[in-house]
Amino acid sequence: MLQKPRGTIDILPDKSVMWQKVETILRETAATHGYGEIRLPTFEVSELYKRGVGDTSDVVQKEMYSFYDNDGRSLSLRPEGTAGVVRSVIENSLTSGAMPLPVYYLISCFRYEKPEAGRSREFYQFGAELFGAEQPCADADIILFVADIFKKLGIKDISLEINSIGCKHCRPIYNKALHEYFEARRSELCDTCLSRIDSNPLRILDCKSPICSAIAENAPKTIDYLCPECAEHFNELKSLLDAAGADYKVNPSIVRGLDYYRRTVFEFVSTAIGSQSTICGGGRYDGLVEELGGPAISGIGFAMGLTRIMLALEAQGMVEKPQTADIYFAPMDKKALTFSFTMAQKLYDMGIRADFDKVGRSLKAQMKYADKTGAKYVAVIGETEIESGEIKLKSMADSTETVVSLDAEVIAKAIGKI
């Protein structure tokens, strides 16, 4: 038997109902906050991610699904959304329009990682990006946009953590301090972190190795090396969050996993989904648009994993049951089948979920099927019903029966749909 590739998931009809509800809330909340949807290619030229995400990131070095097409071009399935959005914004000259530019996306992404709860190799993200807004109020606004999403979804036990990782002026000074700190502990680091000491010591702070994590706890903190401009930006962000009554804590260990971040970084952490506790992450990436060939405009954004959102909702007992048929027609012969078929079509046009036997079951088997699938009402149709023009509507909830005329509007009214 053929099976799905390791690290992928099937979202079956009984689960997709909740996904649809969540996606609707995400789209509606994005629209409320002024964000328009952008849709992106599933794959891009590999160079986009090497330049945008960063050559030293784990994503580029270890996790991308890359291949050569028939023309010999190196292409990669998208491992994240921001780089593709920036490419699209530049290519389609959106930066020449009104600023700031707010966009959101719902996409699938691909990374070759070890599959575990809340982490798969094909995964689904909701994200948003805001271009051309440099002030700290933009940072605060997009953070509270995320908070609004979780409020509308009804997800509880989530905490907000923020940090600043500086800019191109103060980051080199901090990186030097990090390099000196980790160089003194070189013999204790894992092989991956050994390769990061010289190329990008900031990434060591994000290592999942218990030994490296313990060493990183006493490493120099980013907020102690901020230049005056970055410090002022971070202090104003905190003041705005305070003014909005937002609960948060400063976590100097947050660095995010991608190289393009600058200044503000943030995470929303859930206590309900096990080890994969980060349910949303984001931050500012001023300079990325320019790096990818666009004008020198700022950017800030976030991405949240939909699978982790589903895990958090399930942990709270929040599930959405699939919609079932409002009425099931059980025909007793071929003439009754034609009648059931045409009646169902009329009810479809009225937006009513109808069903009828499509496989030639016996009447007894049809009743079992209607009960198993959760149909709310059942109507048996035979020669008598067609001649009299009346049917008995049986409520599957309490077995009560109501006689109504064989008319679509009358049936709809009888089952409470109009």
HELIX and SHEET records of a PDB file:
HELIX    1   1 PRO A   13  THR A   32  1                                  20    
HELIX    2   2 SER A   46  GLY A   52  1                                   7    
HELIX    3   3 ASP A   58  ASP A   58  1                                   1    
HELIX    4   4 VAL A   59  GLU A   63  3                                   5    
HELIX    5   5 THR A   82  GLU A   91  1                                  10    
HELIX    6   6 LEU A   94  SER A   96  5                                   3    
HELIX    7   7 PRO A  136  LEU A  153  1                                  18    
HELIX    8   8 ARG A  171  GLU A  183  1                                  13    
HELIX    9   9 ARG A  186  GLU A  188  5                                   3    
HELIX   10  10 ASP A  191  SER A  199  1                                   9    
HELIX   11  11 PRO A  201  ASP A  206  5                                   6    
HELIX   12  12 PRO A  210  ALA A  216  1                                   7    
HELIX   13  13 THR A  222  ASP A  224  5                                   3    
HELIX   14  14 PRO A  228  ALA A  243  1                                  16    
HELIX   15  15 LEU A  288  GLU A  291  1                                   4    
HELIX   16  16 LEU A  306  ALA A  315  1                                  10    
HELIX   17  17 LYS A  334  ASP A  349  1                                  16    
HELIX   18  18 LEU A  363  THR A  373  1                                  11    
HELIX   19  19 GLU A  383  SER A  388  1                                   6    
HELIX   20  20 ALA A  408  ALA A  414  1                                   7    
SHEET    1   A 8 GLY A  36  GLU A  37  0                                        
SHEET    2   A 8 LEU A 101  PHE A 110  1                                        
SHEET    3   A 8 GLU A 122  PHE A 131 -1                                        
SHEET    4   A 8 GLY A 299  GLY A 305 -1                                        
SHEET    5   A 8 THR A 278  ARG A 284 -1                                        
SHEET    6   A 8 ARG A 262  SER A 270 -1                                        
SHEET    7   A 8 ILE A 158  SER A 164 -1                                        
SHEET    8   A 8 LYS A 249  VAL A 250  1                                        
SHEET    1   B 3 PHE A  43  VAL A  45  0                                        
SHEET    2   B 3 SER A  74  LEU A  77 -1                                        
SHEET    3   B 3 SER A  66  TYR A  68 -1                                        
SHEET    1   C 5 ALA A 354  PHE A 356  0                                        
SHEET    2   C 5 ILE A 327  PRO A 331  1                                        
SHEET    3   C 5 TYR A 377  ILE A 381  1                                        
SHEET    4   C 5 GLU A 390  SER A 395 -1                                        
SHEET    5   C 5 GLU A 401  SER A 405 -1                                        
END                                                                             
